[in-house]
């Protein structure tokens, strides 16, 4: 009976450590989070943890409708050597951001 309690405590401790590690990675910038996720088994993260809820909480923004978006820069899609910043378009034209694959 004692080994069953210890085994259960061990599993709960492992789950809490995994939960905390993944949540702290989700709070990092996307590049660091991507590097972390490259080495993690997806079924464990997305199947064993409430990862979708964790992700929504970790990436919840503070902007409201009508506020100015924070500035950021990305590599250009053409040659990936130049950088384009959002602030360079401010006041000139509307900007639509598409994240994900469109192919």
N, C-alpha and C positions, 0 to 999 in steps of 0.2 A: 504494500500500500504506500509506503514511504517513497519508493522509487517512482510510483505513478504521479504523486504530488510534485516531486522534483522534476520529473519529465515535463509535466504540464507547466510548471514555472519556467523551465528552460525554454519551452516553445513560446510562451507569452513574452518572455524577455527578448527572444530573437525577433518576434513580430514587432515589438515596440522599437527595437533598434533599426530594423528594416524600414518601418514607417517613418521614423525620424530622419534616417539617412536619405530616403527618397524625397521627403518633404523639403529637407534643406537643399537638395539638388534642384528641386523645382523652383526654389526661390532665387537661384543663381541666374545670371544672364543666359540667354538661349544657347550661346556657343558652349558654355561650360556644362549646361544641362544636357546638350546633345552628346558631348564627350562622355559624360557619366552614363547616359542611356545606351551608348554603343556597347558597353560591356555588361549590361544587365539583361537577364532573361525576361523577355516581354510577358510570357504567361504568368510569371511570378508577380511582376509589377501590376499589370492590368487585370489579372485574374485573382490574385491573392490579396491585393490592397484595394481600398476605395480610391484608386488613382484618379479617376475622372473628377471626383469631388475635390480631391487634394489639388489637382491641377487648376480647377476653376477658382479655388480659394487662393492659391499661390499667385495666380496671374490676374486677380481681380484688380482692376484699375481704380483710379480716383477721379477720372475725368467725368464731367457731366456734359450733356448735350449743349452745344454752343461754345464750349471752351476751346481754346487753341491747343492743338496737339503738341506734345513735346517734340523737340527736334531730335532727329537721329540721322545716321548716314548708312547707306548700303552700297555694296558693290554694284556696278552697272551690269545690266543683263547682257549687253553686247560682248564685251571683252573681259569683264570681271577684273580689270585692272584699275579703272577709274572708280571714284566714289561719288555718290549723289546724295545730297542732304535734303531733307524735307523743307528746311527753311529757305532753300534757294527757290522754291516755288511759291512761297507765301506772298499773297497779294497779286500773283500773276495769273494763275489758272487753277481750277479744281484738280485735286489729286485723288486718285482711287488706288487704294492699296489692296493687292490680291495676294493672299498667303496660301501656299499649298500648290498643288499641281493643277495645271489647266490643260494638260495634254491628254 
